[in-house]
Amino acid sequence: MTRDELLGRITINPDICFGKPCIRGHRIWVSLILDLLASGWSHQQILENYPGVEEADVLACLAYAAEMTRERYVELPIPSGS
């Protein structure tokens, strides 16, 4: 899938989930999927625990996160001794 096709799987509607980015057709926040991945969950674990979510949806969440990092920066602490 292209980047645009993946991003098309993400929706933002102010009347659904407080306007947070969600997987199209679900009320599953992109941030939830990213948190699960960051916690060590595999794509397969996500698919098993969230019926209806497809592999392309997980990739769409990653594509959305990549786009967001192009738009703003998150301040991170500078490690001591570096």
Summary of the structure (lengths in Angstrom):
residues: 82
radius of gyration: 14.3
end to end distance: 39.9
largest distance: 47.3
contacts: 188
relative contact order: 0.17
helix: 50%
strand: 6%
